[in-house]
Amino acid sequence: MAEPMLWVAEPEVSGEIRIVDPHDGAPLRPVPVTNVAQVDEAVARAMATKRSWHDVPIAERAALVQRVARVLRDRARDIAELNHRETGRPTPEALAGVMAGIDTLEQYAQQAPVHRGVSLNGPSSSLDLGRREPRGVVVAVTPWNDPVAVACGLLGAALVMGNTVLHKPSERCPATGAMLGRAFADVLPDGVFHTVIGGPQVGADLVGCAGVDVVAHVGSTATGREIAGIVAENGVHFIRENGGNDALIIDDDVDAEWAAEQAAVGGFTNSGQLCTSVERVYVCERLADAFLSGLVARANALNAPHESAPVSLAPLVDERLREVVHEHVEDALERGARALTGGTIPSGAGTYYPATVLVACTNDMEVMREETFGPVVPVQVCASFEDALGAASADRYGLACTVLTHSLPHALAAVDRMNVGTVKVNGVFGGAPGGSAQPRGFSGDGFGYGPELLDEMSHVKVVHLEGDLR
């Protein structure tokens, strides 16, 4: 869900966003940018509509969100193909992301009508309760790496709880965001939902508008900190899931080939462009050689040419990200790391980068300190599980981590000492439906998904009733 440096450069040219297909560099159709006057108008319409949308019974709001899900299901393949062309994500994976977004909309549509308030234990002669009310106008700023699934969670929760919504998709997938927005706008009452297209300045204008009550941001830590500074002045409720630097800790009692498979899946899926990708590995010394052999074999298989591409991995989203990934690798090599495979930019068109395995890595290297967001797995060999856990826990980010172990005490030690929102034991991906977690540190704050997101998108009003109500 996080992306590096979302607001680094302004991609707008003459009122348009112009990007290229990362597979071959071919220019894609420009997408018009929402100008300042249009942003102000959209916010004003959302403010003007919020009371009437609040008054729509929650079951009716949920039914409309269900209708949006059905429209998206009809358009799913078109959205997935557009996502593929804009970001390079393989079409089957893009389609899976669209379907996950549809599922999320349906889940919130089902959960919201039965989402309970609270009753309070006051005197028997009175009634005290807490009722949930919409916050008002919600701005959702969402990333490119899983644009539909992430957006649908924030948008669905905000809408069913009675908020009007302005959605700014990433400028790296503007057409995908616009097509997603049309599905919402085609179903919902006029003024309830707005799509805002643009880069850094448009985003800053939007989140800084007077009248915005909530900003929900999924993206880079740098962008999240910029937004935090803007919204703090306006007293806006801020939900953010930002960068991660997820560690994989490998105990010496597990199967080395299985551990290598887990590291490859965690580090190379979607070319490493996932918020919960494995960003750094700490492996116990006894297992290191066999683990690295298996990991390199899997990386080499992905580095074989495929059709017209230099590697079998999908390209990175654009040249700017590839430069960041390669800078992290070069920094590690200059500081003493070694590349067992990969680590060089392939020739030819497209923004491809090979699956890369680095060894002799230390925590002072950028590739271990920061979110690389590419198909790079840096490995540090540790003398013991205790050493691995200590090294892994020394980090500013707090999104998630994984530990592979057959030792219950070791698993529990990781759960206790890793200052992250999610600890996964013996599986780099996965989790129960409806799960939710709060990121920590540089990774954000608040519940960005799960049933608790319904609470984030509303606030509680306590009501005290007593006396004669005739």
LUMZAGU-954652 format. One record per residue (C-alpha): x, y, z. Coordinates in steps of 0.1 Angstrom, whole numbers. Each point is the difference from the previous one (the first is absolute). Example, Ala and Ser with C-alpha at 12.3 -4.5 7.8 and 13.67 -1.06 7.14 Angstrom:
+-------+-------+-------+
!     x !     y !     z !
+-------+-------+-------+
!   123 !   -45 !    78 !
!    14 !    34 !    -7 !
+-------+-------+-------+
This chain:
+-------+-------+-------+
!     x !     y !     z !
+-------+-------+-------+
!     0 !     0 !     0 !
!    30 !    26 !     6 !
!    20 !    16 !   -28 !
!    32 !    19 !     2 !
!     0 !    38 !    -3 !
!   -34 !     5 !   -15 !
!     4 !    38 !    -1 !
!    36 !     3 !   -11 !
!    -6 !    13 !   -35 !
!   -29 !    17 !   -18 !
!   -10 !   -20 !   -31 !
!   -25 !    25 !   -12 !
!     7 !    16 !   -34 !
!   -25 !    26 !   -14 !
!   -28 !   -11 !    22 !
!     5 !   -37 !    -7 !
!    17 !   -30 !    16 !
!    22 !   -18 !   -26 !
!    15 !   -33 !     9 !
!    14 !   -29 !   -20 !
!    -5 !   -37 !    -1 !
!    27 !   -15 !    22 !
!     3 !   -30 !   -23 !
!    13 !    18 !   -30 !
!     0 !    38 !     7 !
!   -29 !     6 !   -24 !
!   -20 !    32 !    10 !
!   -35 !    -6 !    14 !
!   -29 !    23 !    -6 !
!     3 !    31 !    21 !
!   -25 !     5 !    28 !
!   -13 !    35 !     8 !
!    10 !    14 !    34 !
!   -26 !    15 !    24 !
!     8 !    36 !     3 !
!    -2 !    22 !    32 !
!   -34 !    13 !    -8 !
!   -13 !   -35 !    -6 !
!    15 !   -12 !    33 !
!   -17 !    28 !    19 !
!   -33 !    -7 !   -18 !
!     2 !   -38 !     8 !
!     6 !     7 !    37 !
!   -28 !    25 !     1 !
!   -24 !   -25 !   -16 !
!    11 !   -27 !    24 !
!    -6 !    24 !    30 !
!   -34 !    10 !   -14 !
!   -11 !   -36 !    -5 !
!    13 !   -15 !    33 !
!   -31 !     6 !    20 !
!   -24 !   -15 !   -26 !
!    23 !   -31 !    -3 !
!     2 !    -2 !    38 !
!   -39 !    -1 !     1 !
!    -2 !   -30 !   -25 !
!    -7 !   -31 !    21 !
!    31 !   -21 !     4 !
!   -16 !   -30 !   -16 !
!    -7 !    21 !   -31 !
!    36 !    13 !    -1 !
!    12 !   -36 !     3 !
!   -22 !   -11 !   -28 !
!    14 !    27 !   -23 !
!    36 !   -11 !     9 !
!   -11 !   -35 !    -9 !
!   -11 !    13 !   -34 !
!    34 !    17 !    -5 !
!    16 !   -34 !     6 !
!   -22 !   -16 !   -27 !
!     9 !    27 !   -25 !
!    37 !    -5 !     8 !
!    -5 !   -37 !    -6 !
!   -13 !     7 !   -35 !
!    30 !    23 !    -7 !
!    26 !   -20 !    18 !
!    20 !   -13 !   -30 !
!     2 !    35 !   -16 !
!    12 !    15 !    33 !
!    26 !   -28 !     4 !
!    13 !     5 !   -35 !
!     4 !    37 !     5 !
!    17 !    -6 !    33 !
!    24 !   -24 !   -18 !
!     9 !    26 !   -26 !
!     5 !    29 !    24 !
!    20 !   -18 !    28 !
!    13 !   -32 !   -16 !
!   -18 !   -23 !    23 !
!    -9 !   -33 !   -17 !
!   -36 !     0 !   -11 !
!   -10 !   -31 !    20 !
!    14 !    16 !    32 !
!   -16 !    33 !    -8 !
!   -33 !   -18 !    -5 !
!     4 !   -17 !    33 !
!     5 !    34 !    16 !
!   -32 !    13 !   -16 !
!   -19 !   -30 !    12 !
!    14 !     5 !    35 !
!   -13 !    36 !    -1 !
!   -34 !   -12 !   -10 !
!     0 !   -25 !    29 !
!     9 !    28 !    24 !
!   -28 !    22 !   -12 !
!   -25 !   -28 !     5 !
!    14 !    -8 !    35 !
!    -4 !    36 !    12 !
!   -34 !     2 !   -15 !
!    -9 !   -31 !    21 !
!    18 !    11 !    32 !
!   -11 !    36 !     2 !
!   -37 !    -5 !     6 !
!     7 !   -23 !    30 !
!    29 !    21 !    13 !
!   -10 !     7 !    36 !
!     2 !    30 !    22 !
!     4 !    -3 !    38 !
!   -23 !     3 !    30 !
!    13 !    14 !    33 !
!    -8 !   -10 !    35 !
!   -16 !    31 !    14 !
!   -28 !     4 !    26 !
!   -31 !   -20 !    -5 !
!   -20 !    32 !    -4 !
!    19 !    10 !   -31 !
!    14 !   -14 !   -32 !
!    36 !     5 !   -11 !
!    13 !   -12 !   -34 !
!    26 !     7 !   -26 !
!   -11 !     3 !   -36 !
!    23 !     0 !   -30 !
!    -3 !    29 !   -25 !
!    19 !     7 !   -32 !
!    29 !    23 !     3 !
!   -10 !    20 !   -31 !
!    23 !     4 !   -31 !
!    27 !   -26 !    -5 !
!    30 !     4 !   -23 !
!    17 !   -33 !   -10 !
!    34 !     1 !   -15 !
!    10 !   -35 !   -13 !
!    30 !   -17 !   -16 !
!     7 !   -16 !   -34 !
!    14 !   -34 !    10 !
!   -35 !   -15 !     8 !
!   -22 !    30 !   -10 !
!   -34 !   -16 !     0 !
!     2 !   -23 !    31 !
!    14 !    27 !    22 !
!   -23 !    28 !   -13 !
!   -32 !   -21 !     4 !
!     7 !    -7 !    36 !
!     3 !    37 !     9 !
!   -28 !    11 !   -23 !
!   -24 !   -27 !    10 !
!     4 !     5 !    37 !
!    -3 !    38 !    -3 !
!   -32 !    -2 !   -22 !
!   -19 !   -25 !    20 !
!     6 !    19 !    32 !
!   -16 !    31 !   -16 !
!    29 !    21 !   -11 !
!     4 !    18 !   -33 !
!    33 !    -9 !   -17 !
!    27 !    15 !   -22 !
!    24 !   -25 !   -14 !
!    35 !     9 !   -14 !
!    15 !   -31 !   -16 !
!    38 !    -1 !    -6 !
!    13 !    21 !   -29 !
!    18 !   -32 !   -11 !
!   -34 !   -16 !    -9 !
!   -23 !    29 !    -7 !
!   -21 !   -18 !   -27 !
!    -6 !   -30 !    23 !
!   -11 !    24 !    28 !
!   -23 !    19 !   -24 !
!   -16 !   -32 !   -12 !
!    -5 !   -12 !    36 !
!   -15 !    33 !     9 !
!   -26 !    -1 !   -28 !
!   -14 !   -33 !    14 !
!    -7 !    18 !    33 !
!   -13 !    32 !   -16 !
!   -23 !   -19 !   -23 !
!   -18 !   -15 !    30 !
!     1 !    24 !    28 !
!   -21 !    32 !     4 !
!    15 !    31 !   -16 !
!    25 !    17 !    22 !
!     8 !   -30 !    23 !
!    31 !   -12 !   -19 !
!    27 !    19 !   -19 !
!    32 !   -11 !   -17 !
!    29 !    25 !     1 !
!    28 !    -6 !   -25 !
!    35 !    15 !     4 !
!    34 !    -1 !    16 !
!    17 !    16 !    30 !
!   -15 !    35 !    -2 !
!   -35 !   -13 !    -6 !
!     3 !   -23 !    29 !
!    12 !    28 !    23 !
!   -28 !    22 !   -11 !
!   -25 !   -27 !     6 !
!    10 !   -11 !    35 !
!     5 !    36 !    11 !
!   -35 !    11 !   -10 !
!   -22 !    14 !    28 !
!   -30 !   -22 !     6 !
!    19 !   -33 !    -3 !
!    -6 !   -21 !    31 !
!    20 !   -31 !    -6 !
!    31 !    -8 !   -21 !
!     9 !   -37 !    -6 !
!    33 !    -5 !   -17 !
!    17 !   -32 !   -11 !
!    34 !     7 !   -15 !
!    35 !     9 !     8 !
!    12 !    12 !    34 !
!    14 !    32 !   -15 !
!   -34 !     9 !   -15 !
!   -18 !   -10 !    32 !
!    22 !    24 !    21 !
!    -7 !    28 !   -25 !
!   -38 !    -6 !     3 !
!     3 !    -2 !    38 !
!    14 !    35 !     1 !
!   -27 !    13 !   -22 !
!   -30 !   -16 !    17 !
!    13 !     7 !    36 !
!    -8 !    37 !    -5 !
!   -36 !    -7 !    -9 !
!    -8 !   -26 !    28 !
!    -7 !   -27 !   -26 !
!    -2 !   -36 !    10 !
!    30 !   -18 !   -17 !
!     2 !   -37 !    -8 !
!    33 !   -11 !   -17 !
!    16 !   -32 !   -10 !
!    34 !     9 !   -13 !
!    33 !   -17 !    -8 !
!    11 !   -33 !    14 !
!    34 !   -16 !     4 !
!   -12 !   -35 !     8 !
!    25 !   -24 !    14 !
!     1 !   -38 !    -5 !
!    16 !   -18 !    29 !
!    11 !   -36 !    -7 !
!     7 !   -24 !    28 !
!    25 !   -28 !    -3 !
!   -26 !   -28 !     6 !
!   -20 !     4 !   -33 !
!     5 !   -15 !   -34 !
!    24 !    21 !   -21 !
!   -18 !    -6 !   -33 !
!   -33 !    10 !    15 !
!    15 !    31 !    15 !
!    15 !     9 !   -34 !
!   -34 !    -4 !   -16 !
!   -16 !    23 !    27 !
!    27 !    27 !    -5 !
!    -4 !    -2 !   -38 !
!   -38 !     3 !     1 !
!     3 !    29 !    25 !
!    27 !    18 !   -18 !
!    -8 !    -4 !   -36 !
!   -38 !    -1 !    -3 !
!   -12 !    30 !   -20 !
!    37 !     7 !    -5 !
!     2 !    10 !    36 !
!   -25 !    28 !    -4 !
!   -22 !   -10 !    30 !
!    -3 !    18 !    33 !
!     5 !   -33 !    18 !
!    29 !   -13 !   -22 !
!    29 !   -16 !    17 !
!    25 !    29 !     1 !
!    28 !   -15 !    21 !
!     9 !   -35 !    12 !
!    18 !   -12 !    31 !
!    10 !   -37 !    -2 !
!    17 !   -21 !    27 !
!    35 !   -10 !   -10 !
!    -5 !   -38 !     1 !
!   -27 !     3 !   -28 !
!    16 !    28 !   -20 !
!    18 !   -19 !   -28 !
!   -28 !   -23 !    -9 !
!   -26 !    29 !     3 !
!    21 !    23 !   -23 !
!     5 !   -28 !   -25 !
!   -38 !    -5 !    -3 !
!    -7 !    37 !    -1 !
!    25 !     7 !   -28 !
!   -14 !   -29 !   -20 !
!   -35 !    15 !     2 !
!    13 !    34 !    -9 !
!    19 !   -13 !   -30 !
!   -31 !   -17 !   -13 !
!   -18 !    33 !     1 !
!    29 !    17 !   -17 !
!    -3 !   -21 !   -31 !
!   -13 !    19 !   -31 !
!   -37 !    -3 !    -6 !
!   -15 !     8 !   -35 !
!    12 !    35 !    -8 !
!    10 !     9 !    36 !
!    36 !    -3 !    14 !
!   -13 !   -18 !    31 !
!   -31 !   -19 !    10 !
!   -10 !    25 !    27 !
!   -24 !    28 !    -8 !
!    16 !    34 !    -5 !
!     2 !    26 !    28 !
!   -26 !    27 !    -3 !
!    23 !    26 !   -15 !
!    35 !    12 !    -5 !
!     0 !    21 !    32 !
!    -7 !   -30 !    22 !
!    26 !   -21 !   -19 !
!    26 !    27 !     8 !
!    -9 !    -2 !    37 !
!     3 !   -38 !     1 !
!    33 !     0 !   -18 !
!    14 !    28 !    23 !
!    -8 !   -22 !    30 !
!    18 !   -29 !   -16 !
!    30 !    21 !    -9 !
!     2 !    14 !    35 !
!     1 !   -35 !    14 !
!    27 !   -11 !   -24 !
!    21 !    30 !     8 !
!    -3 !    -8 !    38 !
!    12 !   -36 !    -4 !
!   -30 !   -20 !   -10 !
!     2 !   -25 !   -29 !
!   -25 !    -8 !   -27 !
!    -5 !   -38 !    -4 !
!   -23 !     7 !   -30 !
!   -15 !    31 !   -16 !
!     9 !    35 !    10 !
!     4 !    14 !   -35 !
!   -24 !    19 !   -22 !
!    -8 !   -20 !   -32 !
!     3 !    16 !   -34 !
!   -29 !     7 !   -23 !
!   -34 !    16 !     4 !
!   -22 !    -1 !    31 !
!     8 !     5 !    37 !
!    10 !   -36 !     8 !
!    22 !    -9 !    30 !
!    13 !   -35 !     7 !
!    -7 !   -20 !    31 !
!    30 !     9 !    22 !
!    15 !   -18 !    30 !
!    25 !    19 !    22 !
!    21 !   -15 !    27 !
!    23 !    15 !    27 !
!   -26 !    27 !     7 !
!     0 !    22 !    30 !
!   -26 !    22 !    16 !
!    18 !    32 !   -11 !
!    -7 !    -7 !   -36 !
!   -29 !    17 !   -17 !
!   -13 !   -33 !   -13 !
!    -4 !   -11 !    37 !
!   -11 !    34 !    14 !
!   -26 !    11 !   -26 !
!   -28 !   -14 !   -20 !
!    16 !   -10 !   -34 !
!   -32 !   -10 !   -17 !
!    16 !   -21 !   -26 !
!    10 !   -37 !    -5 !
!    30 !     2 !    23 !
!     6 !   -23 !    30 !
!    28 !    11 !    22 !
!    12 !   -27 !    24 !
!    19 !     3 !    33 !
!    14 !   -32 !    15 !
!    -4 !    -1 !    38 !
!    17 !   -23 !    26 !
!   -33 !    -8 !    18 !
!   -37 !     6 !     0 !
!     5 !    25 !    28 !
!    25 !    19 !   -21 !
!   -24 !    -1 !   -30 !
!   -29 !    13 !    21 !
!    21 !    27 !    15 !
!    12 !    12 !   -34 !
!   -35 !    -2 !   -16 !
!   -16 !    20 !    28 !
!    23 !    30 !    -3 !
!   -21 !    18 !   -26 !
!   -20 !    32 !    -3 !
!   -29 !   -16 !   -20 !
!   -27 !   -20 !    15 !
!   -23 !   -16 !   -26 !
!     6 !   -37 !     2 !
!    25 !   -28 !     3 !
!     3 !   -38 !    -5 !
!    17 !   -26 !    21 !
!     7 !   -35 !   -12 !
!     5 !   -24 !    29 !
!   -12 !   -32 !    16 !
!     7 !    13 !    35 !
!   -30 !    14 !    18 !
!    23 !    20 !    24 !
!    17 !    16 !   -29 !
!   -33 !     8 !   -18 !
!   -13 !    16 !    32 !
!    32 !    20 !     5 !
!    -4 !    14 !   -35 !
!   -36 !     9 !     7 !
!    10 !    17 !    32 !
!    31 !    19 !   -12 !
!    -8 !    10 !   -36 !
!   -16 !    35 !     1 !
!   -22 !    -5 !   -30 !
!   -38 !    -2 !    -6 !
!     1 !   -35 !   -14 !
!    22 !   -30 !     9 !
!    -3 !   -30 !   -23 !
!    13 !   -34 !    11 !
!     9 !   -25 !   -27 !
!   -16 !    18 !   -30 !
!    11 !    32 !   -17 !
!   -34 !     8 !   -13 !
!   -35 !    -9 !    12 !
!   -25 !     8 !    28 !
!   -35 !    -5 !    10 !
!   -28 !    20 !   -17 !
!   -10 !    30 !    20 !
!    34 !     3 !    16 !
!    13 !    34 !     7 !
!    32 !    15 !    16 !
!    14 !    34 !     9 !
!    34 !     8 !   -15 !
!    26 !    16 !    22 !
!    29 !    24 !    -1 !
!     8 !    13 !   -35 !
!   -26 !   -24 !   -15 !
!   -31 !    20 !    11 !
!   -28 !     0 !    24 !
!   -37 !   -10 !     3 !
!   -19 !   -29 !   -15 !
!     1 !     2 !   -38 !
!   -20 !   -32 !    -6 !
!   -22 !   -26 !    17 !
!   -32 !     7 !    21 !
!    19 !    26 !    20 !
!     2 !    22 !   -30 !
!   -38 !     6 !     4 !
!     9 !    15 !    33 !
!    27 !    22 !   -15 !
!   -25 !    13 !   -25 !
!   -25 !    10 !    27 !
!     0 !    15 !    35 !
!   -20 !    -6 !    31 !
!   -25 !    24 !    15 !
!   -10 !    -8 !    35 !
!   -37 !     6 !     8 !
!   -15 !     3 !    35 !
!   -38 !    -1 !     4 !
!   -19 !     5 !    32 !
!   -31 !    16 !    13 !
!   -34 !     4 !   -15 !
!     0 !    -2 !   -38 !
!   -37 !     7 !    -5 !
+-------+-------+-------+
